[in-house]
Amino acid sequence: MSRHLAEDLPGGTGGGGLRVWLKASAYTRRLLLGADGDPWTGAAQYLAYFSQAQGLLRPDAAVLEVGELFDSWLSRHPEAVAELGSKRRASFPLRKLLEQDEPRRLLAEVVEAVVANLRGRTPLVLAMPSPRHWLLHANALAGRSGIETNPDAIEDAAMYMADLLRALSAQPVGGVLLEEHPADDRPGTTDLEHYRPLINVARHYRWSLAWRPRGDADLGSPALAEFDALISADLRLQRPASSGVDVGAVLWQGGDLPTLDQGQFYFVEIPADQQPEFVLDSLARLRG
């Protein structure tokens, strides 16, 4: 069993038990495995790392970074990099990356192991680069730059990601987080409707959906109504959807935290080089 993320989100139909959502993989990898540590070499290795990280931070949501898994696999299989750029189509590098059998199999094994470890106590969230960002990232891995993120290419990327999620349909995933990236050009211009193949699959399996835009995102897309939560430093959604208030910039500077309104929770990304004592003290402030 795994809890549905929506059950824990404040402001919606859930009980509102989620108060602090952490993005902590860079920090916990450095702390537990060292600067060059890689937890993605196998399901058993990842579970050992995951269990330690959960015990250290006690997060309200268990987050599995899917993009990191594929990046790790590609770093250990440099021969596959050339294949990513073997066709000119903008969506081809991502298609080629996501259709690889070995990382797909590893993802399924890791999800199964993590779900068993959680035993329904905490929702498991698959954090993924947004279709737009993963499209750009895969092209960068293939050595391409200046790629046009036209709507067709973004929808193709969403379709390949949807196919990846279908392979996990038997697992009780709690939710999916789509993250834009601040380095992407004009991050607020993508209509969420172009993510429709991915949205439909998540909804078909009754997995909760969250979106982390960057910059001045356009909240006018009707597709936003399909999302259970939005995570941002300054953008908010109306209830019954939940809003994750990104307080990282304030928290790590020791500033005053904003008071949460109904339907809101704190979101924090922990810097990789942050000091453990300060992290624990800061998390105690959030859980106050």
WOHU-V443576 format. One record per residue. N is the residue number from 1. RES is the residue in three letters. SS is DSSP state (a for helix, b for strand, c for the rest). PSI is psi in radians with two decimals (NA if undefined). Layout:
N,RES,SS,PSI
N,RES,SS,PSI
This chain:
1,MET,c,2.65
2,SER,c,2.50
3,ARG,c,2.52
4,HIS,c,2.38
5,LEU,a,-0.70
6,ALA,a,-0.48
7,GLU,a,-0.48
8,ASP,a,-0.20
9,LEU,c,2.41
10,PRO,c,2.60
11,GLY,c,-0.31
12,GLY,c,-2.41
13,THR,c,-0.15
14,GLY,c,-3.11
15,GLY,c,-0.11
16,GLY,c,0.42
17,GLY,c,-0.27
18,LEU,c,2.02
19,ARG,c,-0.61
20,VAL,b,2.07
21,TRP,b,2.15
22,LEU,b,2.42
23,LYS,b,1.84
24,ALA,c,0.14
25,SER,a,-0.72
26,ALA,a,-0.71
27,TYR,a,-0.87
28,THR,a,-0.57
29,ARG,a,-0.82
30,ARG,a,-0.75
31,LEU,a,-0.72
32,LEU,a,-0.48
33,LEU,a,-0.17
34,GLY,c,2.95
35,ALA,c,-0.60
36,ASP,c,0.23
37,GLY,c,2.52
38,ASP,c,1.93
39,PRO,a,-0.08
40,TRP,a,0.35
41,THR,a,-0.23
42,GLY,c,2.84
43,ALA,a,-0.71
44,ALA,a,-0.71
45,GLN,a,-0.72
46,TYR,a,-0.73
47,LEU,a,-0.68
48,ALA,a,-0.78
49,TYR,a,-0.81
50,PHE,a,-0.77
51,SER,a,-0.72
52,GLN,a,-0.76
53,ALA,a,-0.71
54,GLN,a,-0.76
55,GLY,a,-0.53
56,LEU,a,-0.76
57,LEU,a,-0.36
58,ARG,c,0.97
59,PRO,c,2.72
60,ASP,c,-0.30
61,ALA,b,2.35
62,ALA,b,2.04
63,VAL,b,2.22
64,LEU,b,2.08
65,GLU,b,1.67
66,VAL,a,-0.69
67,GLY,a,-0.64
68,GLU,a,-0.65
69,LEU,a,-0.85
70,PHE,a,-0.65
71,ASP,a,-0.72
72,SER,a,-0.81
73,TRP,a,-0.73
74,LEU,a,-0.62
75,SER,a,-0.47
76,ARG,a,-0.06
77,HIS,c,1.17
78,PRO,a,-0.36
79,GLU,a,-0.39
80,ALA,a,-0.31
81,VAL,a,-0.72
82,ALA,a,-0.59
83,GLU,a,-0.52
84,LEU,a,-0.61
85,GLY,c,0.34
86,SER,c,-0.19
87,LYS,c,2.64
88,ARG,c,-0.39
89,ARG,c,2.38
90,ALA,c,-0.56
91,SER,c,-0.10
92,PHE,a,-0.77
93,PRO,a,-0.72
94,LEU,a,-0.72
95,ARG,a,-0.82
96,LYS,a,-0.67
97,LEU,a,-0.81
98,LEU,a,-0.24
99,GLU,c,0.01
100,GLN,c,2.27
101,ASP,a,-0.71
102,GLU,a,-0.88
103,PRO,a,-0.54
104,ARG,a,-0.74
105,ARG,a,-0.73
106,LEU,a,-0.72
107,LEU,a,-0.80
108,ALA,a,-0.71
109,GLU,a,-0.70
110,VAL,a,-0.79
111,VAL,a,-0.79
112,GLU,a,-0.75
113,ALA,a,-0.73
114,VAL,a,-0.74
115,VAL,a,-0.76
116,ALA,a,-0.67
117,ASN,a,-0.65
118,LEU,a,-0.55
119,ARG,c,0.66
120,GLY,c,0.13
121,ARG,c,-0.48
122,THR,c,2.40
123,PRO,b,2.40
124,LEU,b,2.14
125,VAL,b,2.23
126,LEU,b,1.88
127,ALA,b,2.17
128,MET,b,2.55
129,PRO,b,2.53
130,SER,c,2.78
131,PRO,a,-0.70
132,ARG,a,-0.80
133,HIS,a,-0.73
134,TRP,a,-0.57
135,LEU,a,-0.84
136,LEU,a,-0.72
137,HIS,a,-0.76
138,ALA,a,-0.66
139,ASN,a,-0.67
140,ALA,a,-0.69
141,LEU,a,-0.56
142,ALA,c,0.02
143,GLY,c,0.30
144,ARG,c,2.60
145,SER,c,2.88
146,GLY,c,0.50
147,ILE,c,2.34
148,GLU,c,2.13
149,THR,c,1.25
150,ASN,c,2.80
151,PRO,a,-0.69
152,ASP,a,-0.74
153,ALA,a,-0.67
154,ILE,a,-0.72
155,GLU,a,-0.66
156,ASP,a,-0.76
157,ALA,a,-0.75
158,ALA,a,-0.62
159,MET,a,-0.74
160,TYR,a,-0.65
161,MET,a,-0.65
162,ALA,a,-0.69
163,ASP,a,-0.66
164,LEU,a,-0.72
165,LEU,a,-0.60
166,ARG,a,-0.57
167,ALA,c,-0.24
168,LEU,c,0.23
169,SER,c,-0.45
170,ALA,c,-0.18
171,GLN,c,2.47
172,PRO,c,1.19
173,VAL,c,2.48
174,GLY,c,-0.50
175,GLY,b,2.98
176,VAL,b,2.29
177,LEU,b,2.19
178,LEU,b,2.19
179,GLU,b,2.19
180,GLU,c,3.08
181,HIS,c,2.36
182,PRO,c,-0.36
183,ALA,c,-0.23
184,ASP,c,2.47
185,ASP,c,2.39
186,ARG,c,1.10
187,PRO,c,-0.24
188,GLY,c,0.16
189,THR,c,-0.12
190,THR,c,2.18
191,ASP,c,2.21
192,LEU,a,-0.32
193,GLU,a,-0.45
194,HIS,a,-0.21
195,TYR,a,0.18
196,ARG,a,-0.77
197,PRO,a,-0.67
198,LEU,a,-0.73
199,ILE,a,-0.78
200,ASN,a,-0.71
201,VAL,a,-0.78
202,ALA,a,-0.73
203,ARG,a,-0.63
204,HIS,a,-0.68
205,TYR,c,0.07
206,ARG,c,0.65
207,TRP,c,2.38
208,SER,b,2.67
209,LEU,b,2.36
210,ALA,b,2.65
211,TRP,b,2.35
212,ARG,b,1.57
213,PRO,c,2.93
214,ARG,c,2.61
215,GLY,c,-2.72
216,ASP,c,1.33
217,ALA,c,2.55
218,ASP,c,2.02
219,LEU,c,0.26
220,GLY,c,-0.10
221,SER,c,2.29
222,PRO,a,-0.43
223,ALA,a,-0.35
224,LEU,a,-0.42
225,ALA,a,-0.30
226,GLU,a,-0.18
227,PHE,c,2.49
228,ASP,c,-0.37
229,ALA,b,2.60
230,LEU,b,2.36
231,ILE,b,2.13
232,SER,b,2.76
233,ALA,c,-0.48
234,ASP,c,-0.21
235,LEU,c,2.47
236,ARG,c,2.67
237,LEU,c,2.67
238,GLN,c,2.58
239,ARG,c,2.62
240,PRO,c,-0.05
241,ALA,c,2.75
242,SER,b,2.70
243,SER,b,2.16
244,GLY,b,2.08
245,VAL,b,1.88
246,ASP,b,1.87
247,VAL,c,0.30
248,GLY,a,-0.81
249,ALA,a,-0.65
250,VAL,a,-0.80
251,LEU,a,-0.81
252,TRP,c,-0.19
253,GLN,c,0.03
254,GLY,c,0.34
255,GLY,c,3.09
256,ASP,c,2.34
257,LEU,c,2.47
258,PRO,c,2.61
259,THR,c,2.36
260,LEU,c,2.33
261,ASP,c,3.04
262,GLN,c,2.40
263,GLY,c,0.16
264,GLN,b,2.68
265,PHE,b,2.84
266,TYR,b,2.47
267,PHE,b,2.33
268,VAL,b,2.27
269,GLU,b,2.15
270,ILE,c,2.11
271,PRO,c,2.52
272,ALA,c,-0.60
273,ASP,c,0.20
274,GLN,c,2.59
275,GLN,c,2.35
276,PRO,a,-0.72
277,GLU,a,-0.73
278,PHE,a,-0.64
279,VAL,a,-0.86
280,LEU,a,-0.72
281,ASP,a,-0.71
282,SER,a,-0.69
283,LEU,a,-0.62
284,ALA,a,-0.65
285,ARG,a,-0.77
286,LEU,a,-0.65
287,ARG,a,-0.26
288,GLY,c,NA
